């Protein structure tokens, strides 16, 4: 199902956790979340995502929650700076509902 968040784990090519990559989270076998990596801070990743408390926002998630980081095959991999702005909220399963 292309509308399933975890389906993004097969998108493009595999990359490390870098700013600009698509980050895929697995909450359970049938639920997950996907967004753009906006920053990396040790064991925490800042994800820019939609449908989080009915908003588009930056949220912080533990690196251990991610099942993959992907990059479009047709676009060269680049190093981008982290997004600057307000401090992200701490992400949770509830934020993605």
ABEGO torsion letter per residue (X at the ends): XAABAAAAAABEBBBBBBBGBBBBBBABAABBBBBBBABBBEABBBBBBBGBGGBBBBBBBBAAABAEBBBBAABBBBBBBBBBEBBBBBBBAAAAX
